[in-house]
Amino acid sequence: MWSPILKHQILQLKSSGEAEVVLEPNQKLKPEDFVEMLQTIYPPNKPIVEENCEKLVTIANAFNMFELLRRCEKYLINEMTPSLKLLVFAQEEHLSKLLQKCTKYCSRMNLEELKKSSFYSDISPANLCNLLEVRCSKMEQKLKKSEIRSWELSCTLRAIHESWGRKEGACVQHRNNGMHQENCNECLHAIRRQIGKLCELALNNPSDHSD
């Protein structure tokens, strides 16, 4: 947790008598923020929660406190629901693992939904491009599965059509003739069973299961 940046600023405070540690221009570390950070990094280690995580990430980045940053990112990944807001935060705070998770999650949104979000304009061009690439990749995979599924169903329909002229579609009595009889209930039952098996195979085909 040791931070050379924080050490340097604290030494400056001692000599200048100032009461605040500067994070960035227009942003300062208030006493309560400093206390929150100390309580988090030292035993008994105050837990990282939604209310303090954002500020702790900002402090950790400002002072190169990489272990604290790792803990905060882990919390955000495991406990927070991905969103465009969280994606923008991950982008601004350079949280690559969180950014990756949010990108994958938000790729479910179409372009119209993305543009409606108030955070759309805050997404960097590179991350927006990555987001749309992930979405396109998912759409291509779905299209490929749909094409395979269409071919499978076509084969099933063809097999059902052909079953009308097979011996399997006839009862024992008419099987020797090689053709079912439409006025025979046993033949119709046999065809129904055959069609049922084909439909069951088509419905249970694993290629139709989505991720």
Solvent accessible surface area in square Angstrom, and as a share of the most:
residue,aa,sasa,rsa
1,M,71,0.32
2,W,177,0.62
3,S,6,0.04
4,P,67,0.42
5,I,60,0.31
6,L,18,0.09
7,K,105,0.45
8,H,106,0.47
9,Q,37,0.17
10,I,57,0.29
11,L,99,0.49
12,Q,94,0.42
13,L,37,0.18
14,K,155,0.66
15,S,100,0.64
16,S,67,0.43
17,G,65,0.63
18,E,107,0.48
19,A,92,0.72
20,E,62,0.28
21,V,11,0.06
22,V,68,0.39
23,L,21,0.10
24,E,93,0.42
25,P,118,0.74
26,N,164,0.84
27,Q,60,0.26
28,K,106,0.45
29,L,3,0.02
30,K,108,0.46
31,P,87,0.54
32,E,110,0.49
33,D,22,0.11
34,F,48,0.20
35,V,73,0.42
36,E,35,0.16
37,M,0,0.00
38,L,58,0.29
39,Q,87,0.39
40,T,0,0.00
41,I,15,0.08
42,Y,126,0.48
43,P,112,0.70
44,P,137,0.86
45,N,61,0.31
46,K,82,0.35
47,P,92,0.58
48,I,20,0.10
49,V,57,0.33
50,E,105,0.47
51,E,148,0.66
52,N,10,0.05
53,C,2,0.01
54,E,107,0.48
55,K,64,0.27
56,L,0,0.00
57,V,0,0.00
58,T,18,0.10
59,I,0,0.00
60,A,0,0.00
61,N,46,0.23
62,A,26,0.20
63,F,1,0.00
64,N,62,0.32
65,M,2,0.01
66,F,144,0.60
67,E,70,0.31
68,L,0,0.00
69,L,26,0.13
70,R,124,0.45
71,R,54,0.20
72,C,0,0.00
73,E,24,0.11
74,K,115,0.49
75,Y,42,0.16
76,L,9,0.05
77,I,37,0.19
78,N,93,0.47
79,E,115,0.52
80,M,50,0.22
81,T,98,0.57
82,P,15,0.09
83,S,44,0.28
84,L,10,0.05
85,K,124,0.52
86,L,18,0.09
87,L,1,0.00
88,V,9,0.05
89,F,29,0.12
90,A,0,0.00
91,Q,33,0.15
92,E,107,0.48
93,E,27,0.12
94,H,151,0.67
95,L,3,0.01
96,S,82,0.53
97,K,136,0.58
98,L,1,0.00
99,L,33,0.16
100,Q,134,0.60
101,K,76,0.32
102,C,0,0.00
103,T,5,0.03
104,K,133,0.56
105,Y,78,0.30
106,C,1,0.00
107,S,1,0.00
108,R,161,0.59
109,M,53,0.24
110,N,59,0.30
111,L,79,0.39
112,E,111,0.50
113,E,82,0.37
114,L,1,0.00
115,K,118,0.50
116,K,155,0.65
117,S,28,0.18
118,S,96,0.62
119,F,66,0.28
120,Y,51,0.19
121,S,98,0.64
122,D,71,0.37
123,I,11,0.05
124,S,34,0.22
125,P,115,0.72
126,A,75,0.58
127,N,26,0.13
128,L,35,0.17
129,C,69,0.41
130,N,66,0.34
131,L,1,0.01
132,L,56,0.28
133,E,104,0.47
134,V,41,0.23
135,R,55,0.20
136,C,70,0.42
137,S,49,0.32
138,K,59,0.25
139,M,105,0.47
140,E,119,0.53
141,Q,100,0.45
142,K,136,0.57
143,L,109,0.54
144,K,132,0.56
145,K,69,0.29
146,S,64,0.41
147,E,105,0.47
148,I,70,0.36
149,R,29,0.11
150,S,64,0.41
151,W,169,0.59
152,E,25,0.11
153,L,75,0.37
154,S,48,0.31
155,C,41,0.24
156,T,22,0.13
157,L,120,0.60
158,R,130,0.48
159,A,20,0.16
160,I,28,0.14
161,H,137,0.61
162,E,78,0.35
163,S,1,0.00
164,W,102,0.36
165,G,46,0.44
166,R,92,0.33
167,K,110,0.47
168,E,97,0.43
169,G,0,0.00
170,A,0,0.00
171,C,14,0.08
172,V,124,0.71
173,Q,142,0.63
174,H,33,0.15
175,R,99,0.36
176,N,138,0.71
177,N,106,0.55
178,G,23,0.22
179,M,89,0.40
180,H,8,0.03
181,Q,64,0.29
182,E,131,0.59
183,N,138,0.71
184,C,22,0.13
185,N,108,0.55
186,E,102,0.46
187,C,0,0.00
188,L,62,0.31
189,H,76,0.34
190,A,8,0.06
191,I,4,0.02
192,R,154,0.56
193,R,144,0.53
194,Q,38,0.17
195,I,42,0.21
196,G,37,0.36
197,K,127,0.54
198,L,29,0.14
199,C,51,0.30
200,E,103,0.46
201,L,126,0.62
202,A,9,0.07
203,L,128,0.64
204,N,94,0.48
205,N,42,0.22
206,P,101,0.63
207,S,35,0.23
208,D,68,0.35
209,H,113,0.50
210,S,96,0.62
211,D,166,0.86
